Each structure stands twice: as structure tokens, then as C-alpha cells.
């Protein structure tokens, strides 16, 4: 049965709004691709998603996505641009320049302080291309988001130096990274960190940047703030002001998380003009599409939606952390839309993932070197997490230790 363009658009507009959101958010795909890149493979080459039992509907809480998808303003903006799908982005409005100017204005910068990317993936890869080389290594905490390290090692053949996160809190141990930075091309910090869900305070980040510049003045620092909209700890502040004022400090942002547009693929880097100029040289032509630009502009003009999403997420986060703590399984102090839970008294992350999948609940992949003890669980809707925690109760036998958060 053929479907006309008009019928398709009408179906998205007046049909099931949640289906449109799911389609735009592309739940599950981003992590799938990231995992393959971490393994040095490309999508479609010998790796499959988990198979669910027949008739079991998946609760996908594995990819740190917004389960509700984009806000109404973003959806309306995307659907409104379909009649211009035949036009190149430079023949449509708003232009990518309009988005860059808006981002700069919201952050007290100028357009030359901003470069757009295909999600934050292009930003992270281009930072690696700009600042790393076989003689200029990458410094990262362990564990953290794996794409920068995977790209540096497997694609660029760049050396890697790592330091473990704090053994008690699982917060990034910045003091352990400082001795590794001399001669480095780039330091990568994910703040809040993925997968540990923890943050470093604004003062800690600022002090660390000063230490790096003192020890190794040419070393760049890339601070990935993908999850910043979910933070509720008042000690956290964006590092954008620091980046605007400091050469070789760059902040990466994405619309894939709180804005619910993982499938739309749009992000940006912001920082000192010299750093951004270097990044912009590697930007792929027409890298951001008409729909993404329109949705991003509409989203940035709707800050109330992000506040509502953050509050919704906190309620779900508190519920899920408590449900697992009541079973004796503490989580780190999560400041994100996922939690990192200590299940090591019962099973490994792989065993937990397999057992949950048999019940239709898909949780996160392994994160070495903590995969024997810690599991990452993304946060879905409250209804999804109520169902998921019932599965957790079935899969995880109650621990005899005192419930509570990791210290």
C-alpha cells in the first residue's frame, strides 16, 4: 500500500503524537552505533540487537534517551519544514547561521564562538582530529563515554592514557588526570559523566583547567555536557563561560538527551574563537539538516519545556534509585537521565542485562573496568520504570546489605 507525502505528514500531525516523537527520537539507535564504534566496527557488520522472547514488548532503557521524544515546539518545527525537504539547507530558513547566532546569544558569546555538528559525535571526532596525533596522546577518566577513546585508538592510532574514577564516589578523579596531561593533545571530560552519572563541581573543573594549562599549555580540554540539563546539584555550572574565555577549552552540547532528538542528530561546540576556528575547518559541508536546525531553534526558544523535562526525570530518578536501594542495591549520586547501580553482590552487568532482556527490559551495555559490579540503567517514563523495577525485583535477589546510596 503506497502512502502519499501528504498522507504521511497528516498521519504524523493528527495521528499518534507519541509515535512521531518516538520516530524523531530514534530510541536505541544511538547507543547501538556507539557500541560498534567502541569495538572498532561499523553498523551492520556482524552485531545484532538483543533478541526478545516472542510476544514480549521491549522497555528500552539502555541508551540514555528522552523517552518522550522532542517537545511540541520541536515537532511542529520539523513537520513544518517537510515541504522544503527538496531544498538544500542554505535555501531554507532558519539557516544554520541563525542557530549559531541564537546559541551564542544565549551564552553571551558571538557566532564565531560556535560550530554545529551532527549530534555531538561530529564534535568529538573533529576535536580528536584537530588536537590529537601519534605524538600527542588522549587523556580520559575510566570509565567514561567511549567514543572519543575508540575513535582515537582505532581510527587515528593515537596513544591513550587513563586514570580511574574515585573508588568510593565514582566521580571523575581530576587530580589523578593531572600527572597524565603533559604533552597530551586533548583531555576529554564528560560532566556529568557517562556511565557513572556523577558530576564535578564548577570550581573543580575551573581549577583543573588551570592545572592543565600550567602543566601543559598547548593541551586542549573538551568538556562534554550532554547531560547538563538533568543536573540538580547546585555545585554544577556549565563550563561555557570558562571555554569562551580560555583558549583550548571547548564545551560540547547535544540535542539528543533532554531535548529528545537523538534521531535528529544535531549538536554544537562552543568556546574561544581560536579553538572553534580550528574545529570549524573539519566541519562537513551541510552537516546539519533543515529539520534539525528548525527543531533546535524552536527548542531553545522553549526553555520551559526543558525545565519540565528535568523535573519529570528527577521524579523518575528518585523512584528508581529508591526501588533498587530498598532491595539493597545502591546507586551513585546520579545527576543524569540514567543511574549507575552496584549489583556486584549478585551478578555481573552482562548477566543482569541478559536476565532483564528475557523479561523485555533492555538495560545498558558493559562499562569496563566496572562491568563486574556496576550496571547502567537509563530512565524511561514513570510507567516504564514501575514495570522495569518489578523485573529488577525478580532478577536481583534481595541483598542483605543495608540499602542506601554509594558513599
Buried (B, 14 or more C-beta within 10 A) or exposed (E): EEEEEEEEBEEBBEEEEEEBBBBBBBBBBBBBBBBBBBBEBEEEEEEEBBEBEEEEEBBBBBBBBBBBBBBEBBBBBBBBBBEBEEEEBEEBBBBBEBBBBBBBEEBEBBBBBBBBBBBBBBBBBBBBBBBBBEEBBBBBBBBBBBBBBBBBBBEBEBBBBBBBBBEEBBBBBBEBBBEBBEBBBBBBBBBBBBBBBBBBBBEBBBBBBEBBBEBBEEBBBBBBBBBBBBBBEEEBBBBBBBBBEBBBBBBBBBBBBBBBBBBBBBBBBBBBBEBBEBBBEBBEEEBBBBBBBBBBBBBBEBEEBBEEBBEBBBEBBEBBBBBBBEBBBBBBBBBBBBBBBBBBEBBBBEBBBBBBBBBBBBBBBBBEEBBBBBBBBBBBBBEBBBBBBEBBBEBBEEBEEEBEBBE
